[in-house]
Structures are given as structure tokens and as C-alpha cells.
Amino acid sequence: MMIVAPMARVVFRTPVHPGDDVQSGTTLVVLESMKMEIPVVSDITGKVARLLVAEGNVVDQEAPLLELLPG
């Protein structure tokens, strides 16, 4: 399952890494805009397969952020 950016923003923080197990509600990536932090949270339980962005990257709306394997 590909997790995408809900809007164009700067990647502020990436609290998860490949191989991490996550629960529904876990913050996967934190985006920043005008000093506001926007968390992107998981809606499923799974494992982070690939992180596709790094802190400081500028991402467009719908840009892939990470791949999450269900389970």
C-alpha cells in the first residue's frame, strides 16, 4: 500500500524506518507548512517496506511517501 502526501509540503520528520511495525494511528511522516506540523498517519496495521522521502524534501500533492505492507 503506497502512502501519499495529502498536500504539497516539506517533509519535516520521518519517525518510522523500513522494517518498522506500525499500528493503525501511528504517525508515518510529519509534513510542515508555515510552521504547522501535519502528521500523516497509518490507517492499517502493517510493516514499513520502503521510505521514499527524507527530511527536508519538498513533496507535491499525491507524491508517494512510503510503502506499507499490510499485516
PyMOL Python script that loads the backbone (N, CA, C, O; Angstrom):
from pymol import cmd

cmd.read_pdbstr("""\
ATOM      1  N   MET A   1       0.850  -1.163   0.000  1.00  0.00           N
ATOM      2  CA  MET A   1       0.000   0.000   0.000  1.00  0.00           C
ATOM      3  C   MET A   1       0.899   1.231   0.000  1.00  0.00           C
ATOM      4  O   MET A   1       1.749   1.388   0.876  1.00  0.00           O
ATOM      5  N   MET A   2       0.709   2.089  -0.974  1.00  0.00           N
ATOM      6  CA  MET A   2       1.506   3.299  -1.078  1.00  0.00           C
ATOM      7  C   MET A   2       0.825   4.408  -0.279  1.00  0.00           C
ATOM      8  O   MET A   2      -0.365   4.667  -0.462  1.00  0.00           O
ATOM      9  N   ILE A   3       1.573   5.056   0.598  1.00  0.00           N
ATOM     10  CA  ILE A   3       1.079   6.201   1.370  1.00  0.00           C
ATOM     11  C   ILE A   3       1.543   7.454   0.643  1.00  0.00           C
ATOM     12  O   ILE A   3       2.729   7.604   0.352  1.00  0.00           O
ATOM     13  N   VAL A   4       0.596   8.364   0.345  1.00  0.00           N
ATOM     14  CA  VAL A   4       0.917   9.552  -0.451  1.00  0.00           C
ATOM     15  C   VAL A   4       0.680  10.826   0.356  1.00  0.00           C
ATOM     16  O   VAL A   4      -0.035  10.824   1.358  1.00  0.00           O
ATOM     17  N   ALA A   5       1.289  11.900  -0.100  1.00  0.00           N
ATOM     18  CA  ALA A   5       1.138  13.201   0.554  1.00  0.00           C
ATOM     19  C   ALA A   5      -0.261  13.750   0.297  1.00  0.00           C
ATOM     20  O   ALA A   5      -0.712  13.782  -0.848  1.00  0.00           O
ATOM     21  N   PRO A   6      -0.949  14.182   1.347  1.00  0.00           N
ATOM     22  CA  PRO A   6      -2.285  14.739   1.160  1.00  0.00           C
ATOM     23  C   PRO A   6      -2.260  16.136   0.531  1.00  0.00           C
ATOM     24  O   PRO A   6      -3.278  16.614   0.029  1.00  0.00           O
ATOM     25  N   MET A   7      -1.102  16.782   0.560  1.00  0.00           N
ATOM     26  CA  MET A   7      -0.951  18.123   0.003  1.00  0.00           C
ATOM     27  C   MET A   7       0.534  18.389  -0.229  1.00  0.00           C
ATOM     28  O   MET A   7       1.386  17.677   0.301  1.00  0.00           O
ATOM     29  N   ALA A   8       0.835  19.397  -1.008  1.00  0.00           N
ATOM     30  CA  ALA A   8       2.236  19.765  -1.256  1.00  0.00           C
ATOM     31  C   ALA A   8       2.799  20.428  -0.009  1.00  0.00           C
ATOM     32  O   ALA A   8       2.241  21.408   0.485  1.00  0.00           O
ATOM     33  N   ARG A   9       3.911  19.890   0.505  1.00  0.00           N
ATOM     34  CA  ARG A   9       4.514  20.392   1.737  1.00  0.00           C
ATOM     35  C   ARG A   9       5.976  19.971   1.797  1.00  0.00           C
ATOM     36  O   ARG A   9       6.483  19.310   0.891  1.00  0.00           O
ATOM     37  N   VAL A  10       6.643  20.363   2.877  1.00  0.00           N
ATOM     38  CA  VAL A  10       8.017  19.950   3.169  1.00  0.00           C
ATOM     39  C   VAL A  10       7.964  18.798   4.160  1.00  0.00           C
ATOM     40  O   VAL A  10       7.189  18.832   5.116  1.00  0.00           O
ATOM     41  N   VAL A  11       8.795  17.769   3.932  1.00  0.00           N
ATOM     42  CA  VAL A  11       8.887  16.660   4.883  1.00  0.00           C
ATOM     43  C   VAL A  11       9.672  17.165   6.088  1.00  0.00           C
ATOM     44  O   VAL A  11      10.853  17.495   5.977  1.00  0.00           O
ATOM     45  N   PHE A  12       9.006  17.223   7.238  1.00  0.00           N
ATOM     46  CA  PHE A  12       9.612  17.754   8.455  1.00  0.00           C
ATOM     47  C   PHE A  12      10.300  16.659   9.268  1.00  0.00           C
ATOM     48  O   PHE A  12      11.403  16.847   9.781  1.00  0.00           O
ATOM     49  N   ARG A  13       9.624  15.508   9.375  1.00  0.00           N
ATOM     50  CA  ARG A  13      10.160  14.417  10.201  1.00  0.00           C
ATOM     51  C   ARG A  13       9.680  13.084   9.644  1.00  0.00           C
ATOM     52  O   ARG A  13       8.560  12.975   9.145  1.00  0.00           O
ATOM     53  N   THR A  14      10.543  12.066   9.735  1.00  0.00           N
ATOM     54  CA  THR A  14      10.189  10.699   9.328  1.00  0.00           C
ATOM     55  C   THR A  14      10.437   9.781  10.533  1.00  0.00           C
ATOM     56  O   THR A  14      11.522   9.214  10.669  1.00  0.00           O
ATOM     57  N   PRO A  15       9.427   9.634  11.411  1.00  0.00           N
ATOM     58  CA  PRO A  15       9.634   8.875  12.647  1.00  0.00           C
ATOM     59  C   PRO A  15       9.685   7.352  12.474  1.00  0.00           C
ATOM     60  O   PRO A  15      10.000   6.638  13.426  1.00  0.00           O
ATOM     61  N   VAL A  16       9.384   6.852  11.283  1.00  0.00           N
ATOM     62  CA  VAL A  16       9.457   5.403  11.058  1.00  0.00           C
ATOM     63  C   VAL A  16      10.549   5.093  10.043  1.00  0.00           C
ATOM     64  O   VAL A  16      10.984   5.966   9.292  1.00  0.00           O
ATOM     65  N   HIS A  17      10.982   3.843  10.032  1.00  0.00           N
ATOM     66  CA  HIS A  17      12.057   3.394   9.140  1.00  0.00           C
ATOM     67  C   HIS A  17      11.664   2.059   8.522  1.00  0.00           C
ATOM     68  O   HIS A  17      10.806   1.363   9.064  1.00  0.00           O
ATOM     69  N   PRO A  18      12.276   1.685   7.396  1.00  0.00           N
ATOM     70  CA  PRO A  18      11.997   0.386   6.798  1.00  0.00           C
ATOM     71  C   PRO A  18      12.176  -0.734   7.820  1.00  0.00           C
ATOM     72  O   PRO A  18      13.157  -0.774   8.563  1.00  0.00           O
ATOM     73  N   GLY A  19      11.201  -1.638   7.834  1.00  0.00           N
ATOM     74  CA  GLY A  19      11.235  -2.757   8.770  1.00  0.00           C
ATOM     75  C   GLY A  19      10.428  -2.522  10.029  1.00  0.00           C
ATOM     76  O   GLY A  19      10.127  -3.471  10.753  1.00  0.00           O
ATOM     77  N   ASP A  20      10.069  -1.272  10.305  1.00  0.00           N
ATOM     78  CA  ASP A  20       9.274  -0.965  11.496  1.00  0.00           C
ATOM     79  C   ASP A  20       7.858  -1.521  11.365  1.00  0.00           C
ATOM     80  O   ASP A  20       7.241  -1.426  10.304  1.00  0.00           O
ATOM     81  N   ASP A  21       7.353  -2.101  12.448  1.00  0.00           N
ATOM     82  CA  ASP A  21       5.948  -2.493  12.533  1.00  0.00           C
ATOM     83  C   ASP A  21       5.165  -1.279  13.008  1.00  0.00           C
ATOM     84  O   ASP A  21       5.599  -0.572  13.918  1.00  0.00           O
ATOM     85  N   VAL A  22       4.005  -1.035  12.391  1.00  0.00           N
ATOM     86  CA  VAL A  22       3.170   0.104  12.778  1.00  0.00           C
ATOM     87  C   VAL A  22       1.742  -0.360  13.022  1.00  0.00           C
ATOM     88  O   VAL A  22       1.280  -1.347  12.451  1.00  0.00           O
ATOM     89  N   GLN A  23       1.070   0.366  13.872  1.00  0.00           N
ATOM     90  CA  GLN A  23      -0.338   0.121  14.169  1.00  0.00           C
ATOM     91  C   GLN A  23      -1.175   1.203  13.497  1.00  0.00           C
ATOM     92  O   GLN A  23      -0.659   2.250  13.104  1.00  0.00           O
ATOM     93  N   SER A  24      -2.450   0.941  13.373  1.00  0.00           N
ATOM     94  CA  SER A  24      -3.360   1.975  12.895  1.00  0.00           C
ATOM     95  C   SER A  24      -3.241   3.175  13.832  1.00  0.00           C
ATOM     96  O   SER A  24      -3.290   3.015  15.051  1.00  0.00           O
ATOM     97  N   GLY A  25      -3.086   4.368  13.274  1.00  0.00           N
ATOM     98  CA  GLY A  25      -2.935   5.578  14.072  1.00  0.00           C
ATOM     99  C   GLY A  25      -1.496   6.013  14.287  1.00  0.00           C
ATOM    100  O   GLY A  25      -1.252   7.102  14.807  1.00  0.00           O
ATOM    101  N   THR A  26      -0.529   5.174  13.891  1.00  0.00           N
ATOM    102  CA  THR A  26       0.889   5.529  14.020  1.00  0.00           C
ATOM    103  C   THR A  26       1.237   6.649  13.042  1.00  0.00           C
ATOM    104  O   THR A  26       0.846   6.598  11.875  1.00  0.00           O
ATOM    105  N   THR A  27       1.963   7.650  13.507  1.00  0.00           N
ATOM    106  CA  THR A  27       2.437   8.716  12.619  1.00  0.00           C
ATOM    107  C   THR A  27       3.570   8.166  11.760  1.00  0.00           C
ATOM    108  O   THR A  27       4.567   7.662  12.276  1.00  0.00           O
ATOM    109  N   LEU A  28       3.405   8.269  10.445  1.00  0.00           N
ATOM    110  CA  LEU A  28       4.384   7.739   9.499  1.00  0.00           C
ATOM    111  C   LEU A  28       5.354   8.820   9.026  1.00  0.00           C
ATOM    112  O   LEU A  28       6.562   8.596   8.950  1.00  0.00           O
ATOM    113  N   VAL A  29       4.814   9.980   8.714  1.00  0.00           N
ATOM    114  CA  VAL A  29       5.597  11.114   8.217  1.00  0.00           C
ATOM    115  C   VAL A  29       4.935  12.376   8.775  1.00  0.00           C
ATOM    116  O   VAL A  29       3.714  12.433   8.920  1.00  0.00           O
ATOM    117  N   VAL A  30       5.739  13.367   9.081  1.00  0.00           N
ATOM    118  CA  VAL A  30       5.200  14.664   9.503  1.00  0.00           C
ATOM    119  C   VAL A  30       5.589  15.686   8.440  1.00  0.00           C
ATOM    120  O   VAL A  30       6.770  15.880   8.150  1.00  0.00           O
ATOM    121  N   LEU A  31       4.584  16.334   7.867  1.00  0.00           N
ATOM    122  CA  LEU A  31       4.804  17.386   6.881  1.00  0.00           C
ATOM    123  C   LEU A  31       4.725  18.732   7.593  1.00  0.00           C
ATOM    124  O   LEU A  31       4.129  18.844   8.664  1.00  0.00           O
ATOM    125  N   GLU A  32       5.329  19.748   6.991  1.00  0.00           N
ATOM    126  CA  GLU A  32       5.339  21.080   7.614  1.00  0.00           C
ATOM    127  C   GLU A  32       4.987  22.121   6.576  1.00  0.00           C
ATOM    128  O   GLU A  32       5.416  22.058   5.424  1.00  0.00           O
ATOM    129  N   SER A  33       4.182  23.094   7.022  1.00  0.00           N
ATOM    130  CA  SER A  33       3.847  24.229   6.178  1.00  0.00           C
ATOM    131  C   SER A  33       3.578  25.424   7.074  1.00  0.00           C
ATOM    132  O   SER A  33       2.730  25.351   7.963  1.00  0.00           O
ATOM    133  N   MET A  34       4.276  26.505   6.858  1.00  0.00           N
ATOM    134  CA  MET A  34       4.086  27.740   7.614  1.00  0.00           C
ATOM    135  C   MET A  34       4.086  27.480   9.121  1.00  0.00           C
ATOM    136  O   MET A  34       3.216  27.960   9.848  1.00  0.00           O
ATOM    137  N   LYS A  35       5.082  26.708   9.575  1.00  0.00           N
ATOM    138  CA  LYS A  35       5.293  26.395  10.999  1.00  0.00           C
ATOM    139  C   LYS A  35       4.229  25.472  11.596  1.00  0.00           C
ATOM    140  O   LYS A  35       4.208  25.263  12.809  1.00  0.00           O
ATOM    141  N   MET A  36       3.344  24.915  10.757  1.00  0.00           N
ATOM    142  CA  MET A  36       2.348  23.959  11.234  1.00  0.00           C
ATOM    143  C   MET A  36       2.799  22.553  10.859  1.00  0.00           C
ATOM    144  O   MET A  36       3.248  22.317   9.737  1.00  0.00           O
ATOM    145  N   GLU A  37       2.678  21.623  11.796  1.00  0.00           N
ATOM    146  CA  GLU A  37       3.017  20.231  11.539  1.00  0.00           C
ATOM    147  C   GLU A  37       1.752  19.465  11.166  1.00  0.00           C
ATOM    148  O   GLU A  37       0.729  19.564  11.844  1.00  0.00           O
ATOM    149  N   ILE A  38       1.835  18.698  10.078  1.00  0.00           N
ATOM    150  CA  ILE A  38       0.713  17.915   9.591  1.00  0.00           C
ATOM    151  C   ILE A  38       1.121  16.447   9.598  1.00  0.00           C
ATOM    152  O   ILE A  38       1.886  16.024   8.731  1.00  0.00           O
ATOM    153  N   PRO A  39       0.627  15.651  10.562  1.00  0.00           N
ATOM    154  CA  PRO A  39       1.005  14.237  10.598  1.00  0.00           C
ATOM    155  C   PRO A  39       0.254  13.430   9.531  1.00  0.00           C
ATOM    156  O   PRO A  39      -0.931  13.652   9.282  1.00  0.00           O
ATOM    157  N   VAL A  40       0.965  12.502   8.918  1.00  0.00           N
ATOM    158  CA  VAL A  40       0.358  11.521   8.015  1.00  0.00           C
ATOM    159  C   VAL A  40       0.370  10.217   8.800  1.00  0.00           C
ATOM    160  O   VAL A  40       1.435   9.681   9.104  1.00  0.00           O
ATOM    161  N   VAL A  41      -0.827   9.703   9.130  1.00  0.00           N
ATOM    162  CA  VAL A  41      -0.923   8.531   9.993  1.00  0.00           C
ATOM    163  C   VAL A  41      -1.378   7.310   9.213  1.00  0.00           C
ATOM    164  O   VAL A  41      -2.035   7.420   8.179  1.00  0.00           O
ATOM    165  N   SER A  42      -1.018   6.152   9.726  1.00  0.00           N
ATOM    166  CA  SER A  42      -1.420   4.881   9.124  1.00  0.00           C
ATOM    167  C   SER A  42      -2.871   4.585   9.479  1.00  0.00           C
ATOM    168  O   SER A  42      -3.314   4.833  10.600  1.00  0.00           O
ATOM    169  N   ASP A  43      -3.595   4.057   8.514  1.00  0.00           N
ATOM    170  CA  ASP A  43      -4.960   3.623   8.811  1.00  0.00           C
ATOM    171  C   ASP A  43      -5.045   2.099   8.884  1.00  0.00           C
ATOM    172  O   ASP A  43      -6.134   1.539   9.003  1.00  0.00           O
ATOM    173  N   ILE A  44      -3.886   1.428   8.813  1.00  0.00           N
ATOM    174  CA  ILE A  44      -3.841  -0.032   8.929  1.00  0.00           C
ATOM    175  C   ILE A  44      -2.662  -0.452   9.812  1.00  0.00           C
ATOM    176  O   ILE A  44      -1.756   0.340  10.072  1.00  0.00           O
ATOM    177  N   THR A  45      -2.688  -1.693  10.262  1.00  0.00           N
ATOM    178  CA  THR A  45      -1.549  -2.305  10.925  1.00  0.00           C
ATOM    179  C   THR A  45      -0.684  -2.927   9.845  1.00  0.00           C
ATOM    180  O   THR A  45      -1.202  -3.588   8.946  1.00  0.00           O
ATOM    181  N   GLY A  46       0.620  -2.727   9.916  1.00  0.00           N
ATOM    182  CA  GLY A  46       1.494  -3.278   8.889  1.00  0.00           C
ATOM    183  C   GLY A  46       2.959  -3.065   9.200  1.00  0.00           C
ATOM    184  O   GLY A  46       3.350  -2.823  10.341  1.00  0.00           O
ATOM    185  N   LYS A  47       3.763  -3.163   8.142  1.00  0.00           N
ATOM    186  CA  LYS A  47       5.220  -3.020   8.249  1.00  0.00           C
ATOM    187  C   LYS A  47       5.680  -2.056   7.164  1.00  0.00           C
ATOM    188  O   LYS A  47       5.228  -2.125   6.021  1.00  0.00           O
ATOM    189  N   VAL A  48       6.586  -1.157   7.538  1.00  0.00           N
ATOM    190  CA  VAL A  48       7.145  -0.204   6.578  1.00  0.00           C
ATOM    191  C   VAL A  48       8.095  -0.962   5.650  1.00  0.00           C
ATOM    192  O   VAL A  48       9.092  -1.527   6.098  1.00  0.00           O
ATOM    193  N   ALA A  49       7.777  -0.969   4.360  1.00  0.00           N
ATOM    194  CA  ALA A  49       8.618  -1.655   3.381  1.00  0.00           C
ATOM    195  C   ALA A  49       9.705  -0.723   2.847  1.00  0.00           C
ATOM    196  O   ALA A  49      10.879  -1.091   2.797  1.00  0.00           O
ATOM    197  N   ARG A  50       9.304   0.490   2.448  1.00  0.00           N
ATOM    198  CA  ARG A  50      10.262   1.454   1.877  1.00  0.00           C
ATOM    199  C   ARG A  50       9.868   2.859   2.282  1.00  0.00           C
ATOM    200  O   ARG A  50       8.689   3.211   2.267  1.00  0.00           O
ATOM    201  N   LEU A  51      10.840   3.650   2.638  1.00  0.00           N
ATOM    202  CA  LEU A  51      10.645   5.077   2.891  1.00  0.00           C
ATOM    203  C   LEU A  51      11.155   5.791   1.651  1.00  0.00           C
ATOM    204  O   LEU A  51      12.312   5.621   1.268  1.00  0.00           O
ATOM    205  N   LEU A  52      10.301   6.590   1.020  1.00  0.00           N
ATOM    206  CA  LEU A  52      10.632   7.180  -0.278  1.00  0.00           C
ATOM    207  C   LEU A  52      11.013   8.658  -0.201  1.00  0.00           C
ATOM    208  O   LEU A  52      11.316   9.273  -1.224  1.00  0.00           O
ATOM    209  N   VAL A  53      10.999   9.226   0.994  1.00  0.00           N
ATOM    210  CA  VAL A  53      11.350  10.640   1.180  1.00  0.00           C
ATOM    211  C   VAL A  53      12.334  10.773   2.334  1.00  0.00           C
ATOM    212  O   VAL A  53      12.513   9.850   3.129  1.00  0.00           O
ATOM    213  N   ALA A  54      12.962  11.932   2.408  1.00  0.00           N
ATOM    214  CA  ALA A  54      13.872  12.247   3.512  1.00  0.00           C
ATOM    215  C   ALA A  54      13.467  13.591   4.091  1.00  0.00           C
ATOM    216  O   ALA A  54      12.817  14.396   3.424  1.00  0.00           O
ATOM    217  N   GLU A  55      13.850  13.824   5.324  1.00  0.00           N
ATOM    218  CA  GLU A  55      13.555  15.100   5.958  1.00  0.00           C
ATOM    219  C   GLU A  55      14.141  16.228   5.120  1.00  0.00           C
ATOM    220  O   GLU A  55      15.289  16.161   4.682  1.00  0.00           O
ATOM    221  N   GLY A  56      13.344  17.257   4.906  1.00  0.00           N
ATOM    222  CA  GLY A  56      13.761  18.401   4.099  1.00  0.00           C
ATOM    223  C   GLY A  56      13.287  18.343   2.658  1.00  0.00           C
ATOM    224  O   GLY A  56      13.314  19.356   1.960  1.00  0.00           O
ATOM    225  N   ASN A  57      12.845  17.159   2.195  1.00  0.00           N
ATOM    226  CA  ASN A  57      12.322  17.052   0.831  1.00  0.00           C
ATOM    227  C   ASN A  57      11.034  17.857   0.690  1.00  0.00           C
ATOM    228  O   ASN A  57      10.224  17.917   1.615  1.00  0.00           O
ATOM    229  N   VAL A  58      10.855  18.473  -0.473  1.00  0.00           N
ATOM    230  CA  VAL A  58       9.598  19.125  -0.815  1.00  0.00           C
ATOM    231  C   VAL A  58       8.818  18.116  -1.654  1.00  0.00           C
ATOM    232  O   VAL A  58       9.336  17.585  -2.637  1.00  0.00           O
ATOM    233  N   VAL A  59       7.570  17.854  -1.260  1.00  0.00           N
ATOM    234  CA  VAL A  59       6.757  16.875  -1.985  1.00  0.00           C
ATOM    235  C   VAL A  59       5.505  17.543  -2.528  1.00  0.00           C
ATOM    236  O   VAL A  59       4.961  18.460  -1.913  1.00  0.00           O
ATOM    237  N   ASP A  60       5.057  17.076  -3.682  1.00  0.00           N
ATOM    238  CA  ASP A  60       3.816  17.542  -4.282  1.00  0.00           C
ATOM    239  C   ASP A  60       2.646  16.760  -3.714  1.00  0.00           C
ATOM    240  O   ASP A  60       2.834  15.705  -3.107  1.00  0.00           O
ATOM    241  N   GLN A  61       1.452  17.267  -3.905  1.00  0.00           N
ATOM    242  CA  GLN A  61       0.254  16.545  -3.512  1.00  0.00           C
ATOM    243  C   GLN A  61       0.222  15.209  -4.255  1.00  0.00           C
ATOM    244  O   GLN A  61       0.506  15.148  -5.451  1.00  0.00           O
ATOM    245  N   GLU A  62      -0.123  14.149  -3.539  1.00  0.00           N
ATOM    246  CA  GLU A  62      -0.213  12.779  -4.061  1.00  0.00           C
ATOM    247  C   GLU A  62       1.156  12.141  -4.334  1.00  0.00           C
ATOM    248  O   GLU A  62       1.217  11.049  -4.898  1.00  0.00           O
ATOM    249  N   ALA A  63       2.247  12.800  -3.946  1.00  0.00           N
ATOM    250  CA  ALA A  63       3.580  12.207  -4.104  1.00  0.00           C
ATOM    251  C   ALA A  63       3.701  11.028  -3.139  1.00  0.00           C
ATOM    252  O   ALA A  63       3.276  11.137  -1.989  1.00  0.00           O
ATOM    253  N   PRO A  64       4.276   9.896  -3.582  1.00  0.00           N
ATOM    254  CA  PRO A  64       4.449   8.766  -2.684  1.00  0.00           C
ATOM    255  C   PRO A  64       5.454   9.083  -1.572  1.00  0.00           C
ATOM    256  O   PRO A  64       6.532   9.620  -1.825  1.00  0.00           O
ATOM    257  N   LEU A  65       5.077   8.740  -0.345  1.00  0.00           N
ATOM    258  CA  LEU A  65       5.933   8.982   0.817  1.00  0.00           C
ATOM    259  C   LEU A  65       6.602   7.711   1.297  1.00  0.00           C
ATOM    260  O   LEU A  65       7.796   7.699   1.595  1.00  0.00           O
ATOM    261  N   LEU A  66       5.820   6.635   1.369  1.00  0.00           N
ATOM    262  CA  LEU A  66       6.371   5.355   1.798  1.00  0.00           C
ATOM    263  C   LEU A  66       5.462   4.226   1.375  1.00  0.00           C
ATOM    264  O   LEU A  66       4.293   4.428   1.047  1.00  0.00           O
ATOM    265  N   GLU A  67       6.030   3.026   1.390  1.00  0.00           N
ATOM    266  CA  GLU A  67       5.249   1.831   1.072  1.00  0.00           C
ATOM    267  C   GLU A  67       5.035   1.063   2.370  1.00  0.00           C
ATOM    268  O   GLU A  67       5.973   0.822   3.129  1.00  0.00           O
ATOM    269  N   LEU A  68       3.789   0.687   2.607  1.00  0.00           N
ATOM    270  CA  LEU A  68       3.401  -0.015   3.824  1.00  0.00           C
ATOM    271  C   LEU A  68       2.805  -1.361   3.442  1.00  0.00           C
ATOM    272  O   LEU A  68       1.872  -1.430   2.641  1.00  0.00           O
ATOM    273  N   LEU A  69       3.347  -2.435   4.020  1.00  0.00           N
ATOM    274  CA  LEU A  69       2.820  -3.773   3.772  1.00  0.00           C
ATOM    275  C   LEU A  69       1.790  -4.119   4.826  1.00  0.00           C
ATOM    276  O   LEU A  69       2.097  -4.064   6.017  1.00  0.00           O
ATOM    277  N   PRO A  70       0.566  -4.476   4.427  1.00  0.00           N
ATOM    278  CA  PRO A  70      -0.469  -4.826   5.392  1.00  0.00           C
ATOM    279  C   PRO A  70      -0.061  -6.059   6.196  1.00  0.00           C
ATOM    280  O   PRO A  70       0.681  -6.918   5.722  1.00  0.00           O
ATOM    281  N   GLY A  71      -0.559  -6.116   7.405  1.00  0.00           N
ATOM    282  CA  GLY A  71      -0.319  -7.322   8.156  1.00  0.00           C
ATOM    283  C   GLY A  71       0.013  -7.048   9.541  1.00  0.00           C
ATOM    284  O   GLY A  71       0.247  -7.976  10.315  1.00  0.00           O
TER     285      GLY A  71
END
""", "prot")
cmd.dss("prot")
cmd.show_as("cartoon", "prot")
cmd.util.cbc("prot")
cmd.orient("prot")
